[in-house]
Amino acid sequence: MSDHTVNSIDGRAVRMHTMHTTAGELAYEDTGAGPAVVLLHANLHDHHDFDPIVPALAAEHRVIAVDWPGHGASEPNPNVTAVGFADALVELVAALELDSAVFLGNSVGGFAAARLALDHPERVAGLVLVNTGGFVRQSPLTRAYCNLYGSGPVARYWLPRSVRNYTKPMSPHDDAVIERAIRFGATDTGRATYSALWHSFNDPGYDLTARAPEITAPTLIVWGSRDPILPLRYGKLAHALIPNSQLHVLPTGHLPFSSAPQEFLDLVLPFLRNSVASRES
């Protein structure tokens, strides 16, 4: 592992670390103290997506915000997969000796968090799944959809419009998120990374619908109802499959924590306190 101190977008001094995983180099921001919360972002994005909520989380928690291999501060890597991200998360948790953390995952980040809860339930005090991947039953239609979105022409020509469409910007931070994602997606490496992940969503291991009833961790599902990539019906399916889960809907796109941070925190902070209290009792 290596580490260095940098300034975040809002001027906070934070510690950035990198570690090598079987999926490639993984970078992460580590700030705050207390029970751990791990933040896991979407395809083409980075840990700065969560900047609007990190200060409030870090007031009571150690916040670990990940840049997946090939993204953000991690070194370029166009050979990424969703299952590889889930494997890398297991390695990160082991390296940091996180015995009982809450995992907040958006999109493919939610898939990785849920798979950790299934394979290593002792490591997971709670799940916050935000417009999450992994809970779409695979079919010829979904496979064709993922292949289309992972195709070269879509990555080259449709991607800028797609990012704005699924984000449904509501704030200056949303605009900054869109700008970063489009800038990354405009590079050859960014397009290859984006496409590789979309194709990997067809891996049978990405479909958690059969295993979801085995999740025992307290689970809060927060869904942006205006998301065209993962419509609300998939949030309702995840809620139906995961025992004792809660579902809350916000009128946002794919990133409710960026678009409506205070409304998102109003849901998440009580959940975090309850999850930590339950694990400690």
C-alpha positions in Angstrom: 0.0 0.0 0.0 1.0 3.6 -0.5 -0.6 6.8 0.7 -0.5 10.6 0.2 -2.5 13.6 1.3 -4.5 15.6 -1.3 -7.2 18.3 -1.2 -10.6 17.2 -2.2 -12.9 19.2 -4.5 -14.4 21.0 -1.5 -10.9 21.8 -0.1 -10.8 19.2 2.6 -7.3 17.6 3.3 -7.8 13.9 2.9 -5.5 10.8 2.8 -5.5 8.9 -0.4 -4.2 5.4 -0.4 -3.6 2.8 -3.2 -3.4 -0.9 -3.0 -2.9 -3.7 -5.5 -5.8 -6.2 -6.0 -6.4 -9.0 -8.4 -8.5 -6.6 -10.4 -5.8 -4.0 -10.6 -4.8 -1.0 -8.5 -7.5 0.4 -6.3 -7.3 3.9 -4.8 -9.4 5.2 -1.9 -9.9 8.3 0.2 -9.8 7.7 4.0 -11.3 10.4 6.3 -13.0 10.7 9.6 -13.0 8.3 12.6 -15.5 5.9 14.1 -17.5 2.9 12.7 -16.5 2.4 9.1 -18.6 3.3 6.0 -17.4 2.3 2.6 -18.6 4.2 -0.5 -18.6 2.4 -3.9 -19.3 4.3 -7.1 -20.7 3.5 -10.5 -19.2 2.7 -13.9 -17.2 5.6 -15.4 -17.5 7.6 -12.2 -15.2 8.1 -9.2 -15.3 8.6 -5.4 -15.9 12.4 -5.8 -19.5 11.5 -6.7 -20.0 11.2 -2.9 -18.4 14.5 -1.9 -21.7 16.2 -0.9 -22.3 13.6 1.8 -18.8 12.8 3.0 -18.5 15.7 5.5 -21.7 14.7 7.3 -20.8 11.0 7.3 -17.2 11.7 8.5 -18.6 13.6 11.5 -19.5 10.3 13.1 -17.7 7.6 10.9 -14.5 6.6 9.3 -15.4 7.1 5.6 -13.6 5.0 3.0 -14.5 6.2 -0.5 -13.2 3.9 -3.2 -12.0 4.5 -6.8 -12.5 1.2 -8.6 -9.7 -0.2 -10.6 -9.4 1.8 -13.9 -11.3 4.8 -12.4 -10.4 8.1 -10.7 -7.1 8.0 -8.9 -6.5 4.3 -9.7 -4.2 3.5 -12.5 -5.8 3.0 -16.0 -7.1 -0.5 -16.5 -9.5 -1.2 -19.4 -9.7 -4.9 -18.5 -12.2 -4.5 -15.6 -15.2 -6.5 -14.7 -18.0 -6.2 -12.2 -17.1 -9.6 -10.6 -13.5 -8.4 -10.4 -14.7 -5.3 -8.5 -16.5 -7.5 -6.0 -13.3 -9.6 -5.6 -11.3 -6.4 -5.1 -13.7 -5.3 -2.4 -13.1 -8.5 -0.5 -9.4 -7.9 -0.7 -9.7 -4.2 0.5 -11.9 -5.2 3.4 -9.3 -7.9 4.5 -6.4 -5.5 4.0 -8.0 -2.8 6.2 -9.3 -5.4 8.7 -12.8 -4.0 8.5 -14.6 -6.4 10.8 -18.0 -4.7 10.7 -18.6 -1.9 8.2 -21.6 -0.4 6.4 -21.3 -0.5 2.6 -23.0 2.1 0.5 -22.9 1.2 -3.2 -24.2 2.9 -6.3 -24.9 0.9 -9.5 -22.1 -1.7 -9.9 -20.9 -0.6 -6.4 -24.2 -1.8 -5.0 -23.6 -5.2 -6.7 -20.1 -5.5 -5.1 -21.5 -4.5 -1.7 -24.4 -7.0 -1.9 -22.1 -9.9 -3.0 -19.8 -9.1 0.0 -22.8 -9.4 2.3 -23.7 -12.8 0.8 -20.1 -14.2 0.9 -18.8 -12.6 4.0 -21.8 -11.6 6.2 -19.6 -11.2 9.3 -17.9 -8.2 7.6 -21.1 -6.3 6.9 -23.0 -4.3 9.5 -25.4 -2.9 6.9 -26.0 -2.2 3.2 -27.1 1.0 1.6 -28.0 0.1 -2.0 -28.5 3.1 -4.3 -29.9 2.5 -7.8 -28.0 -0.7 -7.5 -26.9 -3.3 -10.1 -27.0 -7.0 -9.6 -30.8 -7.4 -9.1 -31.9 -7.6 -12.7 -32.8 -11.2 -13.8 -30.6 -12.0 -16.8 -32.4 -12.8 -20.1 -31.7 -12.6 -23.8 -33.1 -9.1 -23.6 -30.9 -7.9 -20.8 -27.9 -9.5 -22.5 -28.6 -7.6 -25.7 -29.1 -4.4 -23.7 -25.7 -4.7 -22.0 -24.0 -5.6 -25.3 -25.6 -2.6 -26.9 -24.4 -0.2 -24.2 -21.0 -1.8 -24.2 -20.6 -1.5 -28.0 -18.0 0.8 -29.5 -20.4 3.1 -31.3 -22.5 3.7 -28.2 -19.3 4.4 -26.1 -18.0 6.8 -28.7 -21.1 8.7 -29.8 -23.9 8.2 -27.3 -22.0 8.3 -24.0 -22.0 12.1 -23.4 -25.8 12.3 -23.9 -26.3 9.1 -21.9 -24.4 10.4 -18.8 -26.6 13.5 -18.7 -29.7 11.5 -19.3 -29.2 9.1 -16.4 -27.9 11.7 -14.0 -30.8 14.1 -14.5 -28.8 17.0 -13.1 -30.3 18.9 -10.3 -27.3 20.7 -8.7 -23.9 22.2 -9.6 -22.3 19.0 -8.1 -24.3 16.9 -10.6 -22.9 19.1 -13.4 -19.4 18.5 -12.1 -20.0 14.7 -11.9 -21.2 14.7 -15.5 -18.2 16.7 -16.7 -15.8 14.3 -15.0 -17.5 11.2 -16.4 -17.7 12.7 -19.9 -14.1 13.7 -19.8 -13.0 10.2 -18.8 -15.4 8.7 -21.4 -13.8 10.8 -24.1 -10.5 9.0 -23.7 -9.7 5.7 -25.4 -9.0 4.1 -22.0 -12.2 5.5 -20.6 -14.3 4.2 -23.4 -12.6 0.8 -23.2 -13.2 0.7 -19.4 -16.8 1.7 -19.7 -17.4 -1.0 -22.5 -15.6 -3.7 -20.6 -17.8 -3.2 -17.5 -21.1 -3.2 -19.5 -20.1 -6.4 -21.2 -19.2 -7.9 -17.8 -22.8 -7.3 -16.6 -23.7 -10.4 -18.7 -21.5 -12.6 -16.4 -23.9 -15.1 -14.6 -22.2 -14.0 -11.4 -23.6 -10.5 -11.7 -27.1 -11.7 -11.3 -27.8 -11.9 -7.5 -31.6 -12.4 -7.8 -31.4 -16.0 -6.8 -29.2 -15.4 -3.8 -30.7 -12.1 -2.6 -33.0 -13.8 -0.1 -29.9 -15.0 1.7 -28.8 -11.5 2.6 -29.0 -11.1 6.4 -27.5 -7.6 6.8 -29.9 -4.7 7.5 -30.5 -3.2 4.1 -31.6 0.3 3.1 -32.5 0.7 -0.6 -32.6 4.3 -1.9 -33.8 4.7 -5.5 -33.8 7.8 -7.7 -37.1 7.4 -9.6 -36.0 9.3 -12.7 -33.2 6.9 -13.6 -33.7 5.5 -17.1 -30.8 3.0 -16.9 -32.1 1.3 -13.8 -35.8 2.2 -13.5 -37.6 2.0 -10.1 -39.1 -1.4 -10.9 -35.6 -2.9 -10.2 -35.5 -1.2 -6.8 -38.9 -2.7 -6.0 -37.6 -6.1 -7.1 -34.5 -5.8 -4.9 -36.7 -4.8 -2.0 -39.0 -7.8 -2.6 -36.0 -10.2 -2.7 -34.0 -8.9 0.3 -35.6 -9.9 3.6 -36.6 -7.0 5.9 -35.1 -4.4 3.5 -36.4 -0.8 3.4 -37.1 1.0 0.2 -37.2 4.8 -0.1 -37.7 6.7 -3.3 -36.3 10.1 -4.2 -37.2 12.2 -7.3 -33.7 12.1 -8.8 -31.7 10.3 -11.4 -29.0 7.7 -10.9 -27.1 9.5 -8.2 -29.5 10.7 -5.4 -26.7 11.4 -3.0 -25.3 14.0 -5.4 -28.6 15.4 -6.6 -30.4 15.5 -3.2 -27.7 15.1 -0.6 -29.7 16.4 2.4 -32.7 14.2 1.7 -30.4 11.3 1.1 -28.6 11.9 4.5 -31.9 12.2 6.3 -32.5 8.5 5.3 -29.0 7.2 5.6 -27.7 8.7 8.9 -30.4 7.1 11.1 -29.9 3.8 9.3 -26.2 4.0 10.0 -26.7 4.6 13.7 -29.2 1.8 14.0 -26.9 -0.6 12.0 -23.9 0.1 14.2 -26.0 -0.1 17.4 -27.4 -3.5 16.3 -24.0 -4.9 15.6 -22.6 -3.7 18.9 -25.5 -5.1 21.0 
